[in-house]
Amino acid sequence: MDLPALEAAGFDLVRRPTGGKAILHADELTYSVIAPQAEPRVDGGIVDSYRRLSAGLVRALERLGLTTIVADRRAESHRRQGPVCFEVPSDYEITTGGRKLVGSAQMRARSTVLQHGALPLCGDITRIGSLLVARPDPARVRARATTVEEALGRPVTWDEAAEALAAGFAEALNLHLEPGQLTDEERAWADRLRVEKYATDEWTKRI
């Protein structure tokens, strides 16, 4: 990342525990799935669980009206290079018209699976380039990535996307989802982790 450019633009820098390429978290919906590794929907290898969870993402996008979605093995895409997450689809990530629409990453630790990802809803998908030292070609990024608004031809609000995502996961994975809130204990734990680990330079700027 180009830290002076990032600071001048008013963005903070975070590092995901799952690793991966660079994402600008703006004008998007971010999702996460956390489950015991023994849960049948995420057991087995990472690629197999990506395939199962992608079914929920696909169904969500279908509910929004997208009909040209692909989520399959894309081994050939690994030959693509670039610093931007949305330039390079991985296995079972979501594309439409040959352009990446959802960026996801997964990790496993302490018998638990975490998968999270970003769904760009609108905006200029290339603007992250001005915040990277590598300065990727905007035309290349635009040719490889897209937003929901561009793919669908209409704006989609965060609430509409969130509702579709919850319904899509519930339908595709045979789940019954209930809204919930963090407990006071969980909020205190999250605040402590942020201060002691995830907001520190030792974590964020570690190579």
N, CA, C and O of each residue as an XYZ file, in Angstrom:
828
protein
N       0.832     -1.190      0.000
C       0.000      0.000      0.000
C       0.876      1.254      0.000
O       1.975      1.258      0.556
N       0.373      2.314     -0.631
C       1.024      3.613     -0.593
C       0.462      4.355      0.624
O      -0.588      4.992      0.538
N       1.163      4.270      1.751
C       0.634      4.789      3.014
C       0.376      6.292      2.983
O      -0.657      6.718      3.499
N       1.256      7.128      2.407
C       0.935      8.551      2.320
C      -0.329      8.830      1.499
O      -1.134      9.685      1.867
N      -0.500      8.109      0.391
C      -1.701      8.296     -0.427
C      -2.944      7.844      0.332
O      -3.999      8.470      0.236
N      -2.817      6.768      1.079
C      -3.938      6.256      1.864
C      -4.347      7.275      2.923
O      -5.535      7.537      3.111
N      -3.364      7.849      3.614
C      -3.654      8.834      4.652
C      -4.270     10.091      4.049
O      -5.209     10.653      4.613
N      -3.745     10.539      2.898
C      -4.267     11.739      2.253
C      -5.714     11.553      1.814
O      -6.492     12.508      1.815
N      -6.078     10.332      1.440
C      -7.443     10.052      0.996
C      -8.395      9.829      2.159
O      -9.608      9.758      1.965
N      -7.847      9.717      3.377
C      -8.692      9.562      4.552
C      -9.110      8.138      4.861
O     -10.090      7.919      5.573
N      -8.374      7.160      4.331
C      -8.693      5.756      4.587
C      -7.768      5.179      5.649
O      -6.600      5.557      5.739
N      -8.296      4.263      6.449
C      -7.486      3.498      7.387
C      -6.969      2.241      6.704
O      -7.505      1.810      5.684
N      -5.929      1.663      7.274
C      -5.348      0.426      6.754
C      -5.606     -0.704      7.734
O      -5.335     -0.563      8.926
N      -6.121     -1.812      7.253
C      -6.305     -3.008      8.073
C      -5.674     -4.192      7.351
O      -5.501     -4.170      6.132
N      -5.337     -5.210      8.106
C      -4.793     -6.440      7.519
C      -5.678     -7.599      7.919
O      -5.935     -7.816      9.103
N      -6.140     -8.338      6.937
C      -7.023     -9.472      7.204
C      -6.218    -10.678      7.689
O      -5.130    -10.934      7.173
N      -6.727    -11.418      8.663
C      -6.018    -12.630      9.086
C      -5.975    -13.684      7.990
O      -5.119    -14.569      8.013
N      -6.894    -13.595      7.029
C      -6.916    -14.555      5.920
C      -5.903    -14.216      4.845
O      -5.666    -15.034      3.957
N      -5.292    -13.030      4.894
C      -4.347    -12.641      3.852
C      -5.067    -12.259      2.566
O      -6.237    -11.875      2.588
N      -4.362    -12.368      1.450
C      -4.961    -12.053      0.161
C      -4.498    -10.716     -0.376
O      -3.645    -10.051      0.210
N      -5.079    -10.335     -1.504
C      -4.690     -9.112     -2.187
C      -5.470     -7.920     -1.639
O      -6.298     -8.068     -0.740
N      -5.195     -6.738     -2.189
C      -5.729     -5.491     -1.643
C      -7.189     -5.269     -2.032
O      -7.595     -5.553     -3.159
N      -7.972     -4.755     -1.076
C      -9.378     -4.396     -1.282
C      -9.604     -3.005     -0.690
O      -9.096     -2.693      0.387
N     -10.368     -2.175     -1.398
C     -10.827     -0.913     -0.849
C     -12.236     -1.135     -0.312
O     -13.170     -1.356     -1.083
N     -12.389     -1.075      1.002
C     -13.698     -1.329      1.614
C     -14.526     -0.038      1.593
O     -14.495      0.758      2.532
N     -15.258      0.140      0.506
C     -16.122      1.314      0.341
C     -17.241      0.937     -0.619
O     -17.022      0.203     -1.582
N     -18.442      1.443     -0.351
C     -19.594      1.195     -1.242
C     -19.810     -0.290     -1.477
O     -20.004     -0.722     -2.613
N     -19.777     -1.064     -0.418
C     -19.849     -2.511     -0.557
C     -20.647     -3.115      0.593
O     -20.997     -2.435      1.558
N     -20.923     -4.395      0.464
C     -21.429     -5.201      1.571
C     -20.358     -6.221      1.900
O     -19.876     -6.934      1.021
N     -19.987     -6.289      3.176
C     -19.014     -7.273      3.629
C     -19.748     -8.375      4.388
O     -20.562     -8.089      5.266
N     -19.460     -9.639      4.051
C     -20.114    -10.756      4.735
C     -19.053    -11.585      5.460
O     -17.871    -11.530      5.119
N     -19.482    -12.344      6.452
C     -18.591    -13.315      7.083
C     -19.397    -14.523      7.532
O     -20.561    -14.410      7.917
N     -18.754    -15.675      7.473
C     -19.327    -16.941      7.928
C     -18.337    -17.566      8.897
O     -17.167    -17.746      8.559
N     -18.792    -17.897     10.091
C     -17.957    -18.549     11.089
C     -18.669    -19.820     11.534
O     -19.842    -19.780     11.906
N     -17.968    -20.941     11.499
C     -18.603    -22.215     11.838
C     -17.568    -23.194     12.356
O     -16.389    -23.082     12.021
N     -17.992    -24.157     13.174
C     -17.079    -25.228     13.567
C     -16.622    -25.998     12.334
O     -17.392    -26.183     11.391
N     -15.394    -26.437     12.343
C     -14.876    -27.132     11.170
C     -15.614    -28.438     10.913
O     -15.596    -28.944      9.791
N     -16.265    -28.994     11.933
C     -17.026    -30.229     11.756
C     -18.394    -29.983     11.123
O     -19.072    -30.944     10.759
N     -18.817    -28.731     10.980
C     -20.092    -28.422     10.344
C     -20.075    -28.938      8.900
O     -19.160    -28.599      8.150
N     -21.070    -29.756      8.487
C     -21.038    -30.371      7.150
C     -20.945    -29.377      6.000
O     -20.433    -29.725      4.936
N     -21.419    -28.163      6.182
C     -21.390    -27.194      5.077
C     -19.991    -26.635      4.834
O     -19.732    -26.051      3.781
N     -19.082    -26.810      5.806
C     -17.734    -26.275      5.640
C     -16.648    -27.320      5.877
O     -15.463    -26.988      5.842
N     -17.026    -28.581      6.119
C     -15.991    -29.571      6.386
C     -15.289    -29.949      5.081
O     -15.673    -29.491      4.005
N     -14.258    -30.786      5.189
C     -13.461    -31.110      4.015
C     -12.418    -30.039      3.774
O     -12.032    -29.318      4.694
N     -11.959    -29.937      2.527
C     -10.938    -28.966      2.187
C     -11.505    -27.575      1.954
O     -12.719    -27.381      1.891
N     -10.597    -26.608      1.825
C     -11.012    -25.231      1.608
C     -11.771    -25.082      0.302
O     -12.786    -24.388      0.254
N     -11.294    -25.723     -0.762
C     -11.957    -25.580     -2.066
C     -13.372    -26.138     -2.020
O     -14.291    -25.536     -2.576
N     -13.560    -27.280     -1.364
C     -14.905    -27.859     -1.262
C     -15.843    -26.944     -0.491
O     -16.996    -26.769     -0.886
N     -15.368    -26.359      0.600
C     -16.234    -25.475      1.371
C     -16.490    -24.169      0.631
O     -17.575    -23.599      0.748
N     -15.505    -23.686     -0.132
C     -15.741    -22.530     -0.997
C     -16.905    -22.808     -1.936
O     -17.776    -21.961     -2.133
N     -16.909    -24.010     -2.513
C     -17.972    -24.372     -3.465
C     -19.338    -24.339     -2.788
O     -20.299    -23.815     -3.352
N     -19.429    -24.897     -1.577
C     -20.713    -24.924     -0.881
C     -21.170    -23.513     -0.515
O     -22.327    -23.155     -0.734
N     -20.266    -22.719      0.039
C     -20.641    -21.367      0.450
C     -20.927    -20.476     -0.755
O     -21.746    -19.561     -0.669
N     -20.261    -20.738     -1.871
C     -20.540    -19.967     -3.082
C     -21.974    -20.153     -3.551
O     -22.545    -19.265     -4.184
N     -22.559    -21.310     -3.240
C     -23.956    -21.537     -3.618
C     -24.870    -20.516     -2.955
O     -25.847    -20.071     -3.559
N     -24.557    -20.140     -1.708
C     -25.341    -19.124     -1.029
C     -25.168    -17.758     -1.653
O     -26.134    -17.004     -1.777
N     -23.942    -17.427     -2.051
C     -23.685    -16.152     -2.709
C     -24.384    -16.082     -4.057
O     -24.969    -15.059     -4.411
N     -24.320    -17.177     -4.808
C     -24.980    -17.221     -6.116
C     -26.478    -17.021     -5.966
O     -27.089    -16.247     -6.702
N     -27.065    -17.723     -5.010
C     -28.522    -17.602     -4.828
C     -28.893    -16.181     -4.429
O     -29.926    -15.671     -4.863
N     -28.070    -15.533     -3.610
C     -28.333    -14.149     -3.213
C     -28.337    -13.225     -4.423
O     -29.225    -12.384     -4.561
N     -27.354    -13.378     -5.293
C     -27.270    -12.529     -6.475
C     -28.402    -12.819     -7.450
O     -28.892    -11.914     -8.126
N     -28.811    -14.064     -7.521
C     -29.979    -14.392     -8.354
C     -31.229    -13.701     -7.826
O     -32.063    -13.239     -8.605
N     -31.359    -13.631     -6.518
C     -32.515    -12.950     -5.934
C     -32.508    -11.457     -6.259
O     -33.565    -10.829     -6.321
N     -31.327    -10.891     -6.464
C     -31.235     -9.486     -6.858
C     -31.528     -9.279     -8.339
O     -31.757     -8.153     -8.784
N     -31.520    -10.380     -9.106
C     -31.845    -10.281    -10.519
C     -30.717    -10.607    -11.472
O     -30.896    -10.514    -12.687
N     -29.537    -10.994    -10.946
C     -28.428    -11.352    -11.814
C     -28.599    -12.788    -12.315
O     -28.847    -13.703    -11.530
N     -28.468    -12.969    -13.595
C     -28.699    -14.297    -14.182
C     -27.465    -14.855    -14.880
O     -27.490    -15.999    -15.332
N     -26.395    -14.087    -14.978
C     -25.200    -14.532    -15.702
C     -24.044    -14.744    -14.736
O     -22.953    -14.207    -14.929
N     -24.297    -15.539    -13.683
C     -23.308    -15.728    -12.628
C     -22.576    -17.052    -12.825
O     -23.188    -18.059    -13.181
N     -21.276    -17.044    -12.595
C     -20.472    -18.266    -12.678
C     -19.697    -18.404    -11.371
O     -19.106    -17.442    -10.881
N     -19.707    -19.613    -10.813
C     -18.909    -19.922     -9.625
C     -18.393    -21.341     -9.785
O     -19.043    -22.290     -9.349
N     -17.224    -21.495    -10.410
C     -16.714    -22.836    -10.672
C     -15.206    -22.861    -10.477
O     -14.599    -21.865    -10.084
N     -14.601    -24.039    -10.763
C     -13.153    -24.145    -10.671
C     -12.534    -23.277    -11.746
O     -12.922    -23.374    -12.911
N     -11.587    -22.435    -11.388
C     -10.976    -21.507    -12.329
C      -9.455    -21.578    -12.188
O      -8.796    -20.561    -11.970
N      -8.908    -22.784    -12.315
C      -7.472    -22.947    -12.108
C      -6.662    -22.056    -13.040
O      -5.579    -21.595    -12.680
N      -7.193    -21.812    -14.251
C      -6.447    -20.994    -15.194
C      -6.311    -19.557    -14.716
O      -5.380    -18.859    -15.120
N      -7.223    -19.103    -13.863
C      -7.177    -17.715    -13.400
C      -5.977    -17.458    -12.496
O      -5.563    -16.310    -12.333
N      -5.407    -18.522    -11.900
C      -4.274    -18.318    -11.006
C      -3.044    -17.819    -11.759
O      -2.094    -17.341    -11.138
N      -3.049    -17.925    -13.098
C      -1.939    -17.403    -13.872
C      -2.024    -15.885    -14.010
O      -1.040    -15.244    -14.379
N      -3.193    -15.302    -13.716
C      -3.314    -13.851    -13.737
C      -2.570    -13.253    -12.542
O      -2.559    -13.817    -11.448
N      -1.961    -12.119    -12.778
C      -1.232    -11.447    -11.720
C      -1.805    -10.056    -11.502
O      -2.412     -9.475    -12.402
N      -1.610     -9.530    -10.308
C      -2.064     -8.182    -10.016
C      -2.241     -8.015     -8.522
O      -2.517     -8.988     -7.820
N      -2.084     -6.779     -8.014
C      -2.171     -6.549     -6.575
C      -3.585     -6.392     -6.056
O      -3.795     -6.400     -4.843
N      -4.577     -6.249     -6.953
C      -5.952     -5.969     -6.556
C      -6.743     -7.272     -6.468
O      -6.736     -8.077     -7.400
N      -7.425     -7.471     -5.338
C      -8.181     -8.709     -5.120
C      -9.139     -8.997     -6.270
O      -9.247    -10.137     -6.723
N      -9.836     -7.962     -6.743
C     -10.883     -8.193     -7.729
C     -10.349     -8.404     -9.144
O     -11.133     -8.608    -10.071
N      -9.039     -8.358     -9.324
C      -8.464     -8.690    -10.625
C      -8.399    -10.197    -10.854
O      -8.398    -10.647    -11.999
N      -8.346    -10.982     -9.774
C      -7.974    -12.396     -9.896
C      -8.975    -13.283     -9.175
O      -8.904    -13.404     -7.951
N      -9.919    -13.919     -9.899
C     -10.832    -14.859     -9.245
C     -10.102    -16.128     -8.808
O      -9.248    -16.644     -9.529
N     -10.448    -16.622     -7.622
C      -9.967    -17.919     -7.165
C     -11.050    -18.962     -7.408
O     -12.125    -18.644     -7.917
N     -10.758    -20.222     -7.038
C     -11.728    -21.290     -7.244
C     -13.062    -20.957     -6.576
O     -13.116    -20.603     -5.398
N     -14.127    -21.080     -7.352
C     -15.508    -20.926     -6.891
C     -15.838    -19.515     -6.426
O     -16.857    -19.318     -5.764
N     -15.007    -18.530     -6.751
C     -15.426    -17.155     -6.525
C     -16.392    -16.743     -7.642
O     -16.458    -17.384     -8.691
N     -17.131    -15.671     -7.397
C     -18.258    -15.304     -8.250
C     -17.813    -14.351     -9.349
O     -17.189    -13.324     -9.082
N     -18.140    -14.702    -10.584
C     -17.910    -13.800    -11.709
C     -19.205    -13.654    -12.499
O     -20.095    -14.501    -12.428
N     -19.288    -12.567    -13.247
C     -20.402    -12.361    -14.169
C     -19.848    -11.678    -15.404
O     -19.163    -10.660    -15.305
N     -20.144    -12.236    -16.564
C     -19.581    -11.710    -17.795
C     -18.068    -11.761    -17.829
O     -17.425    -10.935    -18.477
N     -17.498    -12.736    -17.129
C     -16.049    -12.871    -17.084
C     -15.348    -11.919    -16.142
O     -14.118    -11.862    -16.131
N     -16.108    -11.157    -15.338
C     -15.520    -10.175    -14.420
C     -15.881    -10.547    -12.984
O     -17.015    -10.932    -12.700
N     -14.916    -10.431    -12.091
C     -15.101    -10.835    -10.703
C     -16.060     -9.891     -9.992
O     -15.965     -8.672    -10.133
N     -16.992    -10.471     -9.220
C     -18.011     -9.687     -8.525
C     -17.936     -9.818     -7.009
O     -18.325     -8.895     -6.294
N     -17.447    -10.940     -6.508
C     -17.320    -11.145     -5.059
C     -15.900    -11.615     -4.762
O     -15.405    -12.553     -5.387
N     -15.254    -10.963     -3.811
C     -13.938    -11.404     -3.369
C     -14.044    -12.048     -2.000
O     -14.565    -11.440     -1.065
N     -13.554    -13.278     -1.873
C     -13.672    -14.014     -0.607
C     -12.326    -14.601     -0.203
O     -11.444    -14.807     -1.036
N     -12.189    -14.863      1.089
C     -10.990    -15.509      1.619
C     -11.393    -16.353      2.810
O     -12.384    -16.067      3.482
N     -10.617    -17.398      3.068
C     -10.958    -18.328      4.148
C      -9.717    -18.710      4.930
O      -8.620    -18.806      4.380
N      -9.914    -18.930      6.244
C      -8.855    -19.474      7.083
C      -9.456    -20.465      8.069
O     -10.659    -20.441      8.329
N      -8.615    -21.334      8.615
C      -9.042    -22.331      9.590
C      -8.065    -22.337     10.753
O      -6.852    -22.424     10.557
N      -8.596    -22.243     11.961
C      -7.762    -22.256     13.161
C      -8.602    -22.698     14.337
O      -9.777    -22.344     14.435
N      -8.003    -23.476     15.236
C      -8.675    -23.936     16.451
C     -10.014    -24.607     16.139
O     -11.015    -24.370     16.815
N     -10.011    -25.449     15.105
C     -11.191    -26.216     14.702
C     -12.362    -25.328     14.281
O     -13.521    -25.733     14.377
N     -12.056    -24.123     13.818
C     -13.082    -23.172     13.398
C     -12.755    -22.658     12.000
O     -11.589    -22.463     11.656
N     -13.793    -22.441     11.202
C     -13.644    -21.908      9.849
C     -14.161    -20.478      9.820
O     -15.259    -20.195     10.298
N     -13.362    -19.583      9.257
C     -13.791    -18.214      8.993
C     -13.690    -17.967      7.499
O     -12.618    -18.121      6.914
N     -14.794    -17.587      6.877
C     -14.761    -17.101      5.506
C     -15.436    -15.741      5.470
O     -16.540    -15.566      5.985
N     -14.769    -14.798      4.865
C     -15.380    -13.485      4.708
C     -15.106    -12.967      3.305
O     -14.219    -13.456      2.605
N     -15.888    -11.961      2.906
C     -15.717    -11.452      1.561
C     -16.422    -10.124      1.377
O     -17.144     -9.654      2.256
N     -16.198     -9.533      0.221
C     -16.742     -8.221     -0.102
C     -17.515     -8.284     -1.408
O     -17.075     -8.905     -2.376
N     -18.676     -7.633     -1.423
C     -19.519     -7.517     -2.608
C     -19.627     -6.033     -2.952
O     -20.394     -5.319     -2.305
N     -18.882     -5.543     -3.951
C     -18.961     -4.125     -4.321
C     -20.345     -3.798     -4.886
O     -20.798     -4.433     -5.839
N     -20.997     -2.823     -4.305
C     -22.344     -2.473     -4.750
C     -22.338     -1.415     -5.840
O     -23.166     -1.460     -6.749
N     -21.420     -0.468     -5.763
C     -21.406      0.625     -6.731
C     -20.041      1.296     -6.701
O     -19.141      0.839     -5.998
N     -19.881      2.374     -7.457
C     -18.649      3.142     -7.417
C     -17.628      2.702     -8.447
O     -17.868      1.792     -9.241
N     -16.487      3.366     -8.417
C     -15.398      3.122     -9.362
C     -14.520      1.992     -8.846
O     -13.773      2.172     -7.884
N     -14.606      0.853     -9.468
C     -13.874     -0.333     -9.022
C     -12.359     -0.152     -9.161
O     -11.588     -0.908     -8.570
N     -11.930      0.852     -9.944
C     -10.501      1.049    -10.192
C      -9.840      2.026     -9.222
O      -8.618      2.172     -9.251
N     -10.604      2.694     -8.371
C     -10.021      3.787     -7.579
C      -9.012      3.304     -6.555
O      -8.232      4.109     -6.047
N      -9.000      2.019     -6.236
C      -7.988      1.506     -5.318
C      -6.594      1.664     -5.893
O      -5.620      1.734     -5.142
N      -6.480      1.722     -7.224
C      -5.167      1.777     -7.854
C      -4.326      2.956     -7.405
O      -3.105      2.837     -7.303
N      -4.956      4.097     -7.133
C      -4.206      5.288     -6.714
C      -3.662      5.162     -5.299
O      -2.874      6.002     -4.864
N      -4.075      4.116     -4.569
C      -3.634      3.906     -3.194
C      -2.577      2.815     -3.087
O      -2.127      2.491     -1.987
N      -2.174      2.243     -4.230
C      -1.199      1.160     -4.245
C       0.113      1.631     -4.850
O       0.127      2.428     -5.788
N       1.201      1.139     -4.310
C       2.515      1.481     -4.853
C       2.638      0.995     -6.297
O       3.243      1.671     -7.129
N       2.073     -0.163     -6.595
C       2.209     -0.759     -7.923
C       1.455      0.002     -9.008
O       1.804     -0.116    -10.183
N       0.422      0.788     -8.648
C      -0.393      1.546     -9.591
C      -0.879      0.661    -10.753
O      -0.433      0.845    -11.885
N      -1.777     -0.287    -10.493
C      -2.270     -1.153    -11.569
C      -2.998     -0.364    -12.642
O      -3.552      0.702    -12.377
N      -2.990     -0.899    -13.855
C      -3.644     -0.268    -14.991
C      -5.154     -0.245    -14.760
O      -5.754     -1.313    -14.636
N      -5.797      0.926    -14.695
C      -7.244      0.976    -14.458
C      -8.044      0.205    -15.504
O      -9.051     -0.422    -15.175
N      -7.608      0.247    -16.752
C      -8.336     -0.471    -17.807
C      -8.305     -1.971    -17.558
O      -9.284     -2.669    -17.819
N      -7.169     -2.468    -17.047
C      -7.051     -3.903    -16.753
C      -7.966     -4.282    -15.599
O      -8.656     -5.300    -15.663
N      -7.978     -3.466    -14.537
C      -8.844     -3.754    -13.395
C     -10.307     -3.721    -13.822
O     -11.086     -4.594    -13.442
N     -10.682     -2.712    -14.612
C     -12.076     -2.587    -15.052
C     -12.491     -3.769    -15.927
O     -13.648     -4.189    -15.895
N     -11.559     -4.300    -16.700
C     -11.871     -5.438    -17.570
C     -12.047     -6.728    -16.785
O     -12.671     -7.671    -17.272
N     -11.499     -6.779    -15.561
C     -11.524     -8.016    -14.789
C     -12.500     -7.984    -13.617
O     -12.784     -9.027    -13.028
N     -13.020     -6.805    -13.267
C     -13.852     -6.679    -12.070
C     -15.047     -5.791    -12.349
O     -15.030     -4.983    -13.278
N     -16.103     -5.946    -11.527
C     -17.306     -5.153    -11.722
C     -18.017     -4.961    -10.391
O     -17.590     -5.493     -9.367
N     -19.106     -4.195    -10.414
C     -19.941     -3.963     -9.236
C     -21.341     -4.490     -9.506
O     -21.700     -4.769    -10.650
N     -22.127     -4.624     -8.447
C     -23.506     -5.082     -8.615
C     -24.295     -4.109     -9.483
O     -25.044     -4.531    -10.364
N     -24.133     -2.818     -9.242
C     -24.882     -1.830    -10.023
C     -24.547     -1.919    -11.505
O     -25.436     -1.850    -12.354
N     -23.266     -2.072    -11.814
C     -22.862     -2.168    -13.212
C     -23.369     -3.455    -13.846
O     -23.852     -3.449    -14.978
N     -23.258     -4.565    -13.108
C     -23.687     -5.847    -13.658
C     -25.200     -5.933    -13.821
O     -25.699     -6.550    -14.762
N     -25.924     -5.307    -12.895
C     -27.381     -5.419    -12.888
C     -28.048     -4.303    -13.680
O     -29.177     -4.457    -14.146
N     -27.355     -3.184    -13.833
C     -27.936     -2.064    -14.560
C     -28.870     -1.211    -13.741
O     -29.662     -0.442    -14.286
N     -28.779     -1.347    -12.408
C     -29.594     -0.526    -11.509
C     -28.902     -0.463    -10.156
O     -28.143     -1.370     -9.813
N     -29.147      0.587     -9.380
C     -28.542      0.653     -8.044
C     -29.186     -0.337     -7.079
O     -30.380     -0.622     -7.173
N     -28.393     -0.852     -6.161
C     -28.858     -1.771     -5.119
C     -28.401     -1.212     -3.774
O     -27.211     -0.965     -3.577
N     -29.328     -1.015     -2.862
C     -28.967     -0.489     -1.553
C     -28.297     -1.565     -0.706
O     -28.395     -2.759     -0.990
N     -27.608     -1.105      0.351
C     -26.979     -2.052      1.269
C     -28.031     -2.951      1.908
O     -27.827     -4.160      2.022
N     -29.152     -2.371      2.324
C     -30.209     -3.171      2.965
C     -30.764     -4.217      2.016
O     -31.007     -5.354      2.421
N     -30.968     -3.848      0.755
C     -31.487     -4.816     -0.221
C     -30.493     -5.951     -0.429
O     -30.882     -7.117     -0.495
N     -29.208     -5.610     -0.530
C     -28.187     -6.633     -0.718
C     -28.072     -7.530      0.507
O     -27.928     -8.745      0.374
N     -28.134     -6.941      1.701
C     -28.030     -7.730      2.931
C     -29.193     -8.707      3.055
O     -29.006     -9.861      3.440
N     -30.391     -8.239      2.728
C     -31.559     -9.117      2.791
C     -31.435    -10.266      1.800
O     -31.767    -11.407      2.121
N     -30.954     -9.964      0.592
C     -30.782    -11.008     -0.413
C     -29.705    -12.005      0.007
O     -29.842    -13.206     -0.225
N     -28.639    -11.506      0.622
C     -27.558    -12.394      1.033
C     -28.026    -13.353      2.123
O     -27.752    -14.552      2.060
N     -28.729    -12.827      3.117
C     -29.234    -13.690      4.187
C     -30.189    -14.740      3.623
O     -30.105    -15.915      3.980
N     -31.096    -14.317      2.741
C     -32.060    -15.252      2.168
C     -31.371    -16.267      1.260
O     -31.752    -17.438      1.229
N     -30.362    -15.819      0.526
C     -29.653    -16.730     -0.365
C     -28.906    -17.810      0.383
O     -28.953    -18.977     -0.006
N     -28.210    -17.439      1.461
C     -27.515    -18.434      2.269
C     -28.508    -19.388      2.928
O     -28.279    -20.597      2.966
N     -29.605    -18.850      3.443
C     -30.590    -19.703      4.103
C     -31.166    -20.718      3.133
O     -31.334    -21.888      3.476
N     -31.469    -20.270      1.920
C     -32.089    -21.157      0.935
C     -31.100    -22.186      0.399
O     -31.415    -23.374      0.336
N     -29.914    -21.740      0.014
C     -28.957    -22.639     -0.629
C     -28.347    -23.634      0.353
O     -28.014    -24.755     -0.031
N     -28.196    -23.235      1.619
C     -27.521    -24.080      2.597
C     -28.477    -24.686      3.621
O     -28.043    -25.289      4.602
N     -29.772    -24.523      3.389
C     -30.793    -25.098      4.276
C     -30.583    -24.631      5.715
O     -30.418    -25.431      6.635
N     -30.595    -23.299      5.876
C     -30.371    -22.697      7.185
C     -31.611    -21.923      7.622
O     -32.409    -21.481      6.795
N     -31.757    -21.770      8.928
C     -32.736    -20.837      9.487
C     -31.951    -19.776     10.239
O     -31.378    -20.051     11.294
N     -31.925    -18.567      9.701
C     -31.125    -17.493     10.272
C     -31.990    -16.586     11.134
O     -33.127    -16.276     10.778
N     -31.445    -16.164     12.270
C     -32.137    -15.240     13.160
C     -31.238    -14.041     13.433
O     -30.057    -14.221     13.731
N     -31.765    -12.826     13.338
C     -30.962    -11.634     13.664
C     -30.499    -11.692     15.117
O     -31.213    -12.195     15.984
N     -29.314    -11.180     15.373
C     -28.795    -11.184     16.727
C     -27.861    -10.013     16.957
O     -27.494     -9.308     16.018
N     -27.482     -9.808     18.197
C     -26.564     -8.746     18.584
C     -25.442     -9.342     19.430
O     -25.622    -10.371     20.081
N     -24.299     -8.692     19.413
C     -23.219     -9.106     20.293
C     -23.610     -8.854     21.747
O     -24.284     -7.872     22.058
N     -23.186     -9.737     22.615
C     -23.394     -9.510     24.038
C     -22.404     -8.462     24.537
O     -21.435     -8.143     23.848
N     -22.642     -7.931     25.720
C     -21.708     -6.971     26.308
C     -20.315     -7.586     26.454
O     -19.306     -6.919     26.228
N     -20.275     -8.855     26.831
C     -18.986     -9.536     26.977
C     -18.267     -9.646     25.637
O     -17.057     -9.433     25.561
N     -19.008     -9.977     24.578
C     -18.404    -10.096     23.251
C     -17.910     -8.737     22.749
O     -16.848     -8.660     22.132
N     -18.663     -7.672     23.004
C     -18.226     -6.333     22.597
C     -16.951     -5.918     23.338
O     -16.045     -5.324     22.753
N     -16.897     -6.234     24.607
C     -15.700     -5.907     25.382
C     -14.497     -6.690     24.869
O     -13.392     -6.155     24.779
N     -14.715     -7.953     24.536
C     -13.636     -8.793     24.000
C     -13.158     -8.242     22.661
O     -11.955     -8.177     22.411
N     -14.105     -7.840     21.789
C     -13.745     -7.278     20.485
C     -12.957     -5.980     20.648
O     -11.967     -5.757     19.950
N     -13.394     -5.132     21.563
C     -12.681     -3.873     21.796
C     -11.259     -4.127     22.286
O     -10.319     -3.449     21.872
N     -11.114     -5.103     23.164
C      -9.786     -5.416     23.690
C      -8.869     -5.970     22.589
O      -7.693     -5.614     22.518
N      -9.413     -6.838     21.736
C      -8.623     -7.378     20.631
C      -8.197     -6.279     19.661
O      -7.078     -6.288     19.148
N      -9.108     -5.329     19.417
C      -8.778     -4.234     18.504
C      -7.625     -3.404     19.068
O      -6.667     -3.105     18.356
N      -7.718     -3.039     20.328
C      -6.705     -2.178     20.931
C      -5.375     -2.903     21.080
O      -4.319     -2.338     20.796
N      -5.427     -4.159     21.528
C      -4.193     -4.873     21.863
C      -3.544     -5.559     20.662
O      -2.354     -5.871     20.700
N      -4.320     -5.800     19.586
C      -3.744     -6.538     18.464
C      -4.048     -5.899     17.121
O      -3.138     -5.412     16.451
N      -5.320     -5.891     16.714
C      -5.635     -5.602     15.322
C      -5.474     -4.140     14.926
O      -5.410     -3.848     13.732
N      -5.405     -3.218     15.867
C      -5.181     -1.808     15.533
C      -3.724     -1.393     15.715
O      -3.395     -0.214     15.579
N      -2.860     -2.339     16.018
C      -1.452     -2.010     16.258
C      -0.645     -2.109     14.968
O      -0.992     -2.872     14.066
N       0.436     -1.330     14.887
C       1.334     -1.412     13.737
C       1.994     -2.781     13.648
O       2.281     -3.272     12.557
N       2.233     -3.401     14.817
C       2.866     -4.725     14.806
C       2.026     -5.726     14.023
O       2.566     -6.619     13.371
N       0.706     -5.577     14.088
C      -0.169     -6.464     13.315
C      -0.383     -5.942     11.901
O      -0.185     -6.668     10.927
N      -0.785     -4.690     11.793
C      -1.221     -4.143     10.500
C      -0.089     -4.052      9.488
O      -0.295     -4.334      8.307
N       1.084     -3.670      9.923
C       2.181     -3.436      8.973
C       3.170     -4.585      8.913
O       4.256     -4.445      8.352
N       2.802     -5.713      9.483
C       3.672     -6.894      9.417
C       3.654     -7.446      8.000
O       2.591     -7.580      7.395
N       4.808     -7.758      7.482
C       4.916     -8.299      6.121
C       4.768     -9.815      6.167
O       4.827    -10.473      5.128
